[in-house]
Amino acid sequence: MFTNNHTAIEPQQMENELRILACVYDPRQVSTILSTILAINGSKTSPSTTYLMHLIELVKKIKSNLLYHEKENDELSDEEDSFGGNDVVDINNALDSFTAETKILVYQKRAVSSFPILYEDVCNEAENLRVSIILLPFHKHQRIDGKLESGKDGIRTTNQKILRHAPCSVGVIIERGLNMSFGFSELIQSDNMQNVATLFFGGADDREAIAWSLRISKCPCVNMTIIRFLLSSSSSENEQIVERGVQYEEKEILMSLSGEESVNDEIDNNFMVDFYNRYVASGNIGYVENFVKDGKQTLQCLKEIGDTYSLFIVGKGNRRNSSITIGMSDWEECPELGTVGDVLASSDFDIHGSVLVIQQHRNVKKGLIHS
């Protein structure tokens, strides 16, 4: 049984160290993973330690139960050492270039196992390293025509098992927008500002996404906006916007956040009021409210902002306020991403930004974000 005292980002203070275990299956997933690592390291006052684990499918059985990196040199046969092939060289070169350019040290790990048990290596390593979050690449990759193509089935099942058994929070990264000149995956090579949006519908996963976004917002190349979706009380309710840098009195934001929502959303409201007063009122982070009646209007809002941001961050689910997403799961492809994440990752949904879906560790003690 996995136990970990550092299981999520949300309750932690910003000055506390954030420990990350980022995973890749092949070199083409490295650029977006490293861009995320760079963004999370954007603040000098918010330290982080990152490990990158190369997950390699073991085709033939090796008797030892040790992780690849735990074996002594004389325990590695020529056959074992060849696992990963050219991918190992490509990933190593990418990490060397990343460290040389950013001065951010990433500790390398490697796991060689058959797909059915590969998740155990990841979860055990996350436990041993006391990480707060595991970052996983999506099992689909984007083609030149913009469509998403599935990789090996074992990658998806491994991701699903990690989501179920992880001793900490989990983030799944879907790389999109490769047809753009400067997408989020080009954060390392470009000095252009990246517009990042965090979508908030409510629930523990979305609060975790907000906490993660706060860390990313400290990156000098990131312009962060929180977009909150609220249930409209009438058909004539108009979208309300709080522009970046405009300060509102606490009384006004409390009225806006409370509205006619049920008492069950008190945790979300208190969380967002606290977040607004700490980070939005000062102009550090943008904030927008969208009032919608149902999932159809939510979809329309998402389509309207699809070209505006290079990265969308959203919680997997676990939301009480399902009215604003009802009907969105009709085209469900990947339920492991949650309703909204599944929509944003669909080839049928035209957006130009990558997607980061956050799942908060299910047993984490709930709390408010702290500065």
SEMARDO-287256 format. One record per residue (C-alpha): x, y, z. Coordinates in steps of 0.2 Angstrom, whole numbers, plus 5000, padded with zeros to 4 digits. Example, Ala and Ser with C-alpha at 12.3 -4.5 7.8 and 13.67 -1.06 7.14 Angstrom:
<atoms>
506249785039
506849955036
</atoms>
This chain:
<atoms>
500050005000
500750174995
500850315008
501550485005
501450645016
501750755000
500350694990
499650854982
500151034977
498551124984
498851125003
500751165001
501451335004
502351414989
504051424997
503951235000
504951124988
503951044974
504550874969
504050814952
504150644943
503950674924
503850514913
504150494894
503950344883
504850404868
505850564863
504450654854
503550674871
505050764879
504850944872
503150974881
503650884897
505250994897
504251154893
503151114908
504651084919
505351254914
503751344918
503551264935
505351324938
504951494934
504951564952
506551584962
505551584978
504651424974
505951284973
505651124964
506650954961
506250864945
506550684940
506250624923
505950434921
506050344904
504750214903
505350064892
504249914888
505049754893
504749624879
505749484886
505649444905
507049484916
507149394932
507649534943
506249644951
507449794953
507149954943
508349974929
509350114937
509450014953
510449874945
512349864947
513349874931
513849694932
512049644933
511549724917
511849604902
512149664885
510349624881
509649724895
510749874892
510049884874
508249924880
507750094874
508950094859
509150254851
507750334861
508950334876
510250434867
508950554860
508150584877
509850604885
510350734872
508750834874
509050834893
510850894891
510251034880
508951084892
510051094906
511351194897
510151314891
509051334907
510251284921
508851174928
509551004933
508350854930
508850694938
508650544926
507850384930
507350234919
506150094922
506149934911
504549824914
503149744904
501649854902
500549764914
501649804929
502549964922
501450064933
502049984949
503850054945
503150224943
502150224958
503450144969
504750274963
503550414966
503350354984
505250334986
505550504980
504150584989
503450684974
501950784974
501450754956
501750624942
501750704925
501250584911
501250604892
499550564883
499550404874
499050494858
500250604847
499750744835
500050714817
500450854804
498650864799
498150904817
497350744821
497850634836
498450464833
498550324846
500250254851
500450084859
498950014869
500049984883
500450164886
498650204888
498350064901
499950104910
499250284912
497550234917
498350114931
499450264937
497950374938
497150244949
498550194960
499750344961
500250394979
500150584974
499350694961
499450654943
499550774927
499250704910
499950814896
499150814878
500250904866
499251004853
499551154842
501051094832
500451194817
500751354827
502351454825
502551464844
501651334854
501851294872
503051154868
504251284860
504351384877
506151334879
506651394861
505551554861
505551714871
503751744866
502451764880
501351604882
499551634886
498951504898
497151474904
496651374919
494751314917
493851304934
492251214936
492351164954
492951014964
494650954971
495450924955
495151094948
495751174965
497351074962
497451134944
497351314951
498751274964
499851204949
499351364939
500051474952
501751394951
501751414932
501151594933
502851634941
503751594925
504251764916
503651694899
501851644905
500351754905
499051664916
497151684916
495951594927
494251564918
492851504930
491251434923
489751464934
487951404932
486851544924
485351594935
484351654920
484451644901
484751824900
486351824912
487751894903
489651844904
490451944918
492351984916
493552044928
494952114918
496752084922
497452214934
495752284939
495452274958
493752234965
493252254983
493052084993
491152124995
490952124976
491951964972
491051874986
489351924978
489951864961
490651704967
489151654978
487751704967
486351564968
487551414969
487151284982
487951274999
488851124993
490051234983
490551334998
492351254998
492551314980
491951484983
493051504999
494551444989
494251564974
493851714985
495551674994
496451654978
495651814970
496151924985
497951854985
498351844967
497051924955
496652084964
498552134963
498552104944
499751964944
498451844937
496951874925
495251814930
493651784919
491951724924
490851634911
489051604915
488251454906
486651364907
487251194901
488651094893
488151154876
488551334881
490151274889
490651194873
490351354864
491351454876
492851334874
492751344855
492851534856
494451534866
495251384857
496451494847
496851614862
497951504873
499451394870
499051284886
497451244894
497551174912
495951094919
495550964933
495050794929
493350794937
492650754954
491450904952
489850934961
489151064948
488850944934
487451054926
488751154916
489551004909
488050894906
487950824888
489750854885
490150674888
489150614873
490650594862
491750514876
493350444870
494550444885
493550454901
495250444911
495450634907
493750684914
492350764904
493150934900
494950854897
494150724886
493350864875
494950964874
495950814869
494750754855
495350764837
493550824833
493750984845
494851114836
495951204848
497751264845
498351244863
499051094873
498151024888
498650984905
497350874915
497650874934
497050734946
497250774964
497750634975
496150564981
496650544999
497350715001
496850825016
495850975008
496451145011
496651325004
498051384994
499351485003
500551614997
</atoms>
